[in-house]
Amino acid sequence: MIVTKSWMCIVAFLMANSVFAQTNIADTKNIAGIEVGSKGVKLTVLKKTNNEFTVLKDTAVNTDFISFDEKSKVATTAALTGLYNYVKANFNVAVQDIATVISSGVKAQADKLKKTAFIQSLIADFKANINEDKREVEVVSVLKECVLSHYGIVSDDNRYNTFLIDIGSGNTKGGYFNKATNAFVMFQIPQGTKSTTNITEKKCGTPCDFISFSKTINEVTDSIEKADIIYAVNASGAYPGSTTMAVSGGIAWAVATLLRPEKTDYQSLDVTYKEVERFRENLIKYYDVIPDTSKLTIKGMPEAEVTKIRKEVKRVLNVFDAKSLLAGSGLLLRIMRQFEAVNSSKKFRLIKNGQVGWITGYIKGKGQGL
């Protein structure tokens, strides 16, 4: 398979192993989850048939909620209300099967900046807009979000041999189940893709073009690695029983899609530290070429398939600009480097459908008291 020269520079060759099976939920119906995250509001609608999940809709509205100003609150309230009404009108989802939650990353940033009143105001305005005073809008704790993601993304067969980390917008969290005790061992750091981008832009100064940003980001991620990642890896016990390090979150989807665009239909992609490092180096070198998806061609592949691939690549680039790709991949590399230093035999897997995970985990968790 041959890609054009510009894209060849950001495509690394790697072996993708079997996809992660989704968790088992017996009945058949449509379910939905709407999450207020650091960047904005995300919606996923799933058709659940026996043990299989089909994505019916996956979309997001960027509102930069963690700016915690009136403009971002109004925009986030409108997006949350609009997506909720959209699901009710178009997907035959029972009201009780529409989960509405505030992410742990938002809560962490609000606590840090003493802006929790913005969350409560958002919830109150949303309930008033949809005329549902008793609607549950849970502010999810970091621990619960980690457990739900693990139940939603990792198959039961891999429950005790997988360390899952979710790199979100506002924070990074995850962990693994201790087989001996069944206890969940957490991993968390207070930075995510969006918050790392914000820190770098602030440190970079004005104007902060991409070149200036690329020179500043290493200093920022080095600081995060020294202050938070090293401690978190050591505190986790370095997943002694796990054979796979799985990474989910938007940046995992973005890197996997851009790294191997011809594997758009794959739900996961196995990678090495060197491959992600090379991807990041070429992102810096070819950042001005990558957004032009018309230049992405794959020799020998039918045009219809190439068109589908371009569409998915474009979807990634609509969510992540060059700066956020650089920040998120930089954070990913620092995490990978520390785990690899502990045990270089572990394999890393990027989960591309991680946004589905917490929803299936949320639904399954209700039946298990999670």
Number of C-alpha atoms within 10 A of each C-alpha: 7 11 17 12 12 14 23 15 17 24 22 17 11 13 10 16 12 11 16 18 17 19 22 19 17 12 10 13 15 20 26 29 25 24 24 29 25 29 25 23 26 19 22 21 23 22 18 19 15 13 13 15 22 12 15 13 13 15 14 19 18 18 22 20 24 26 16 20 12 11 12 19 22 15 18 24 23 19 21 27 18 14 20 21 13 11 22 14 10 8 16 11 18 13 13 10 13 22 20 21 18 21 23 25 29 26 24 21 21 18 12 11 11 12 18 16 12 18 20 13 12 19 22 15 17 23 17 13 16 14 10 11 11 7 17 14 18 13 20 17 14 20 17 17 21 28 24 21 26 31 24 26 26 25 17 14 11 15 19 19 19 21 28 31 26 28 27 25 27 25 25 25 27 28 26 28 22 17 13 7 7 11 10 16 18 22 26 23 20 17 26 25 29 24 23 25 23 16 16 25 20 12 15 18 12 9 9 15 12 16 12 15 22 19 13 18 23 17 13 19 24 15 12 19 20 11 12 15 27 17 15 19 20 14 13 17 13 20 25 13 15 20 16 18 22 25 27 26 23 23 30 25 22 24 24 25 26 24 25 19 23 20 15 19 12 19 20 26 26 19 19 16 18 12 16 22 15 15 22 23 15 18 22 17 14 16 19 11 12 21 17 13 17 11 15 20 19 18 11 10 12 9 12 9 13 19 15 14 23 21 14 19 21 18 14 20 18 10 17 18 12 19 24 20 25 28 28 30 23 22 27 24 20 20 22 20 17 19 21 18 10 15 12 12 11 15 17 21 23 27 30 25 19 23 23 23 21 23 27 26 26 21 21 19 17 9 9 8 6 12
